[in-house]
Amino acid sequence: MTFDNAYVYIPLFAIAALSLVLLVLLLIARKRSTARVSFITIASNVIIIVSSVICAIASLTGKMTNGSFMFFCLSIFVITFILVPYGAMLAMFEPKKIDKLVPKSYNEAALKAREQGQKQKSEDKANELSEEEFSLMDINRDFMAKASQAFGSDKGYNSFLEYINHTIREQINADGAAILMVDDFEDIVSVKAFEGDFPPPYKLPSDLPHKPVRVSTSFKFATFPLQDNIFGEIAKSGRPELIEKPEFDSRIYQNGPEEFLECGSYIIVPMKTQGTVIGVTAFARKNGSEKLTQNDLKTAVTLTDFAAATIQNVISVKDIIEKSELNKEAEIASRIQNKMKPEKLPAVKGLQLGAVWNQADGVCGDYYDIIPSRKDRVSFIMGDIAGKGVNSMSVMTMIRAMLRLVVNTTQSAGKILTWVNKGLTGESFSTDHFGSVSLINYNPINKTMEFSTGGIVPIWYFDSSTSEFTQISQTSDPLGVEKSTEYKEFVQNVKSGDIIVMYTDGVVEAVNSNGQQYTSDTLLGVIKTNHSKPGKEIANLVKADIKNFSGTAEQHDDQSLLIIKIQ
């Protein structure tokens, strides 16, 4: 069987062409080291190319039979058709896609080297800080160093804020800067540090002259609510802002027309610690100066975050120091207060006396005294002094000293309190140098109670004949408030079985765990129920009743009570 040469050499040359493409792909794969291409594979491909070309030439010369030639061609074509896509894969794929083709030992070594390289690159990148970042870190260290100098006094704290304000202003090249701190109790922000030229973005007071010195001085001591102004609103929102076009911002007030009042650009950043805003930093460039930028905002935010952390540390440490000092001060005052009360109740002929004395931690406000000055006078004093700690202790000491001096005179109770008041108002060591004081001068000879009250310490009279209580005292100005106050005296005749009661508000304002008050009705009810008992026993029963009522509730004020029972 013969065949037409015109139809034989075409597939032969096609096989040769495909084999040539495969050879090129295998050589590329070998050169790129994407796979191990053996010499046998390349040699086999070369043989296919050569044999195909030879057969094609033989077909043209008529030296090949149809059967042998077609079998050869079909076999070579199938092999080539399979190897072409395989060669394409080896040549084009990345090395990491065919790692499994590489021997295991090489695979593990290469993987380990690659991982180490990537780790080293990550570490190098993490350690690479720009010059700007190094500068900011240095500033943070400076903030922490300066913070240690701010613990001693309010002046140190204010100087620390001024340092922070000046430092951030320099870093962003602002014309003016301010730090405002939040007052949680009054819901305001107050300026604590200020410097430079800062066109006010808020409405100036109508009576403030538009002069640079007056405006900046006003700004230094300004306070703002947490709404209706840019400082308060940013403190409330907790979001930093760059304001490049204040003329289009409704929160910015244009005061003008003076040039120094024209608004430029602003950066205002909340100072936050653990999600709580404690203040804001604010920076300004004047109108006509280059605008503040996003980079400036980024720097201001970073440094404000540093500042917030150090400021909060300063505040916390100052609070601890102040609390420690107050506790120490209260302890000293409490010791003095305890020594000022009578060590024991004196024995007074014709009277049965009882007292309750419960001190509250850190208060030091109550004072009572019993002074047998003459045969015809025994003075009973009950006082509740304003303030706490050493301050109230000082006032208490003054009142006690003056009363002990003047009750020995023949002056009436009203005149004695008037004299003490004049002496107290002559002092200027404190704005809280006043207290409520009740004075009773008892005459055991004629059984009369002459009394006077300055303030709100009450005097109650229990009439044994009617078994009823009456408040015989009157409210008046406390001692130490008004120098011209004249105190009046009153007289109450008493008889056997009658009871006089004096107490401070800590007794009737004692509360239980439900927040309920003890009340004067409860106090007087206990005394009335037990009026037949001795004065000391009545006082002990009252003390036990208050303790039973209060339970585990904390005592917030001193509790003082005097029971004077006529025999």
Secondary structure, DSSP 8 states (H G I E B T S, - for coil): ----GGGTHHHHHHHHHHHHHHHHHHHHHHHHTSS---HHHHHHHHHHHHHHHHHHHHHHHT-S-HHHHHHHHHHHHHHHHHHHHHHHHHHHS-GGGGGGGS-HHHHHHHHHHHHHHHHHHHHHHHH---HHHHHHHHHHHHHHHHHTTSSS-HHHHHHHHHHHHHHHHHHHT-SEEEEEEEETTTTEEEEEEEEE----SS---TTS---HHHHHHHHHT-EEESSSSHHHHHHHH---EEES-GGG-TTS----SSGGGS--EEEEEEEEETTEEEEEEEEEE-TTS----HHHHHHHHHHHHHHHHHHHHHHHHHHHHHHHHHHHHHHHHHHHHHHHS-SS----TTEEEEEEEE--TTT--EEEEEEEEETTEEEEEEEEESS-HHHHHHHHHHHHHHHHHHTTSS--HHHHHHHHHHHHHT--S-TT--EEEEEEEEETTTTEEEEEEESS--EEEEETTTTEEEE-------BTS-TT-----EEEE--TT-EEEEE-HHHHT-B-TTS-B--HHHHHHHHHHTTTS-HHHHHHHHHHHHHHHHTT----S-EEEEEEEE-
